[in-house]
Amino acid sequence: MKLILMGTNDFVVPVFDALRMKHNIVSVFTRAPAPTGRKQILTPSPVQVWAEKNNIPVHNKIREFEPDGADYVVVISYGVIIPDDILSQSKFINIHPSALPKYRGPSPIRTAIKNGDNSSAVCLMKMTHECDAGDIYMCREFDIGANDTNETVENKVSEISIEMLNEFLANPENYKPVPQTGTPTHTKKFTGADEVIDWSMSPVEIHNLVRALGAGRTKINGTDVKILKTKIENGELKILELQPAGKKPMDWKSFVNGLRGAEIKFGE
């Protein structure tokens, strides 16, 4: 089939590469290069890097869309609102990593982990003007482990997405879209403020925050730190890895050794 692909994030790349092996990719749409790092260097998205490596035409503006005879437009974690007049020009299908209508919006994986969910799903659906509200072609559940992170869950979603898209695109006529049922819930875009740890939270809630957002920000004995990895052991929170401000990541034992026997004070 002839496909147009739209996506931005890392976990999309393996899915798009699998589609490239079986289909003719007409063009790729991704978000424009954005400033990253301390030096705010303008950096193209992982999808753009992949497309350019494979000599596939890349567009950063949705208004540049042309159907180009594509059978389907596949959208995964694009992060750009697609206007109705463009949606009407082709068959748009979307991968969304939640059990819709639960967790519509920009952060379904992080929200599921932060909430302590032990399962989620990947849905393949028609795209409509309303965000993540389209009729569903298929939905596949998967488990979320107690120590899964955003990265490990994204890897699961990539693998499942490849399977689902291969099945669908092989015989699209076999799949009839079904309307979503139930009360929708919505996610938000997380910011640095969401990483701040409230030490009145339970150990499990703090663990979930760290594994969902990739870091929990706090003070320990007056030092700003990012807690990078934790686990729950006998109901208690164990810090495995952290990064003091201006320093490289280190394990908990090394950090404690640097305190030279001082009483450990969290949040101070």
C-alpha positions in Angstrom: 0.0 0.0 0.0 0.9 3.6 -0.3 1.1 5.3 3.1 1.7 8.7 4.5 3.1 8.7 8.1 2.7 11.3 10.8 4.5 11.0 14.1 7.2 12.6 16.3 8.4 10.6 19.3 11.1 7.9 19.7 8.8 4.9 20.1 7.1 5.7 16.8 10.3 5.0 14.8 10.3 1.2 15.1 6.6 1.2 14.0 7.3 3.4 10.9 10.4 1.3 10.0 8.3 -1.9 10.1 5.7 -0.2 7.8 8.5 0.9 5.5 9.6 -2.8 5.0 6.1 -3.7 3.6 4.7 -0.6 2.1 5.5 2.4 -0.1 5.9 5.4 2.2 5.0 8.5 0.2 5.9 11.1 2.8 6.4 11.8 6.5 5.0 14.6 8.6 6.6 15.4 12.0 6.9 18.3 14.3 9.4 21.0 13.5 12.9 20.9 15.0 12.8 22.2 18.6 15.4 23.6 21.0 16.8 20.9 23.3 19.4 20.6 26.1 21.1 23.3 28.1 22.4 25.0 25.0 18.9 24.9 23.4 20.2 23.5 20.1 17.6 23.2 17.4 17.1 19.4 17.1 14.9 17.5 14.6 12.5 14.9 15.9 13.5 11.2 16.0 11.0 10.6 13.2 12.6 13.3 11.0 16.0 11.8 11.5 14.7 8.4 10.5 12.9 9.7 7.4 15.9 11.6 6.2 18.1 8.6 6.7 15.8 6.6 4.5 15.4 9.3 1.9 11.7 9.9 2.5 10.3 13.4 2.0 9.7 15.1 5.3 7.2 17.9 6.1 7.1 20.0 9.3 3.9 21.9 8.4 0.5 20.2 8.2 -0.7 22.6 5.6 1.8 21.1 3.2 -0.4 17.9 3.2 -1.2 16.4 -0.2 -3.0 13.0 -0.4 -0.5 11.8 -3.2 -2.7 8.8 -3.9 -2.0 7.3 -0.4 -4.3 4.5 0.7 -4.0 5.5 4.4 -2.4 8.1 6.6 -1.0 6.5 9.7 -0.8 8.8 12.7 1.0 7.9 16.0 2.1 10.4 18.6 2.2 13.3 16.2 1.4 16.1 18.6 -0.2 18.4 15.9 -3.9 19.1 15.5 -5.0 18.0 12.0 -7.7 20.4 10.6 -11.0 19.0 9.3 -10.3 20.0 5.7 -7.2 17.9 5.7 -8.8 14.9 7.5 -11.4 14.9 4.7 -8.8 14.4 2.0 -7.7 10.9 2.9 -8.3 7.9 5.2 -6.6 8.7 8.5 -6.0 6.0 11.1 -4.5 6.6 14.5 -2.7 4.5 17.1 -3.5 5.5 20.7 -1.9 3.8 23.7 -4.9 3.5 26.1 -8.1 1.6 26.5 -10.3 4.3 24.9 -12.2 6.3 25.9 -10.0 6.2 29.0 -7.0 8.5 28.9 -7.6 10.6 25.8 -5.1 13.3 25.2 -1.3 13.8 25.1 0.0 11.6 27.9 -1.9 8.3 28.2 1.2 6.1 29.0 2.6 8.4 31.7 -0.8 8.9 33.2 -1.5 5.2 33.4 1.9 4.6 35.2 1.5 7.5 37.5 -2.0 6.3 38.5 -0.6 2.8 39.3 -2.6 1.0 36.6 -1.5 -2.6 36.1 -2.8 -2.8 32.5 -3.6 -0.6 29.5 -4.3 -1.1 25.8 -3.4 0.0 22.3 -6.3 1.1 20.1 -6.3 1.5 16.3 -9.1 3.9 15.3 -10.4 6.3 12.7 -9.4 9.9 13.1 -12.0 12.6 13.7 -11.9 16.3 14.5 -12.4 15.5 18.2 -9.2 14.4 19.9 -9.0 10.5 20.3 -12.8 10.1 19.9 -12.9 8.2 16.6 -14.5 4.8 16.1 -12.2 1.8 16.9 -11.1 -0.9 14.5 -9.3 -3.0 17.1 -8.0 -2.7 20.7 -5.3 -4.9 22.3 -4.6 -5.1 26.0 -1.2 -5.4 27.7 0.1 -5.6 31.2 2.0 -2.8 33.1 4.5 -4.2 35.6 5.1 -2.6 39.0 8.5 -1.4 37.8 7.7 -0.6 34.2 8.7 2.9 33.1 7.4 5.2 30.4 10.3 3.8 28.2 9.5 0.1 28.8 5.8 0.6 28.2 6.5 2.6 25.0 8.5 -0.4 23.8 5.5 -2.7 24.4 3.3 -0.2 22.6 5.6 -0.2 19.6 5.6 -4.0 19.3 1.8 -4.2 19.6 1.3 -1.3 17.2 3.4 -3.1 14.5 1.3 -6.3 14.9 -2.0 -4.4 14.7 -1.1 -2.3 11.7 0.3 -5.3 9.8 -3.0 -7.1 10.4 -5.2 -4.2 9.6 -3.4 -3.1 6.4 -3.2 -6.7 5.1 -7.0 -6.9 5.1 -8.7 -3.5 6.0 -12.0 -4.7 4.7 -12.2 -7.2 7.6 -12.3 -4.5 10.2 -15.5 -2.5 10.9 -15.1 0.5 13.2 -17.0 0.5 16.4 -18.0 3.6 18.4 -16.3 4.2 21.7 -18.5 3.4 24.8 -18.2 4.7 28.3 -17.3 8.0 29.9 -14.1 9.6 28.5 -11.3 10.7 30.8 -8.6 13.1 29.7 -4.8 13.4 30.2 -2.7 16.5 30.4 0.8 17.4 29.2 3.2 17.0 32.2 5.7 19.7 33.0 8.7 20.0 35.4 6.3 21.1 38.1 4.7 17.7 38.1 8.0 16.1 38.9 8.2 17.7 42.3 7.9 15.1 45.1 5.4 15.7 47.9 6.8 13.6 50.7 3.3 13.2 52.2 2.5 10.9 49.3 2.7 7.1 49.9 5.9 5.2 48.9 4.0 3.6 46.0 2.7 7.0 44.8 6.3 8.4 44.7 7.6 5.3 43.0 4.9 5.7 40.4 5.7 9.3 39.8 9.4 8.6 39.3 8.8 5.7 36.8 6.1 7.6 34.9 7.9 11.0 34.5 11.5 9.7 34.5 12.5 11.8 37.5 11.2 13.1 40.8 12.6 16.5 41.9 13.2 17.2 45.6 15.8 18.4 48.1 17.9 16.1 50.3 19.8 17.8 53.0 19.6 21.1 51.2 20.8 19.8 47.8 18.5 19.8 44.8 18.3 16.3 43.3 16.5 14.4 40.7 15.5 10.9 41.8 15.9 8.7 38.7 15.1 5.2 39.8 13.3 3.6 42.8 11.7 0.4 43.9 9.3 -0.7 46.6 10.7 -3.2 49.1 8.6 -4.4 52.0 6.3 -1.5 51.6 9.1 1.1 51.7 10.5 3.3 49.0 14.1 2.5 48.1 16.1 5.1 46.0 18.4 3.3 43.6 19.7 6.2 41.5 19.7 10.0 41.7 21.4 13.0 40.3 22.4 16.0 42.4 22.3 19.3 40.7 25.4 19.9 38.5 26.6 16.3 38.9 26.4 13.0 37.1 23.9 10.4 38.1 25.0 8.2 41.0 23.7 5.3 43.1 22.1 5.9 46.5 25.0 4.5 48.5 27.5 6.8 46.9 25.2 9.8 47.6 24.8 8.8 51.3 28.6 8.3 51.6 29.0 11.9 50.6 26.8 13.1 53.4 29.5 11.8 55.9 27.0 10.4 58.4 24.6 13.4 58.5 21.0 12.7 59.2 19.1 12.4 55.9 16.3 15.0 55.5 14.0 14.7 52.5 12.4 17.8 51.1 14.7 20.1 53.1 
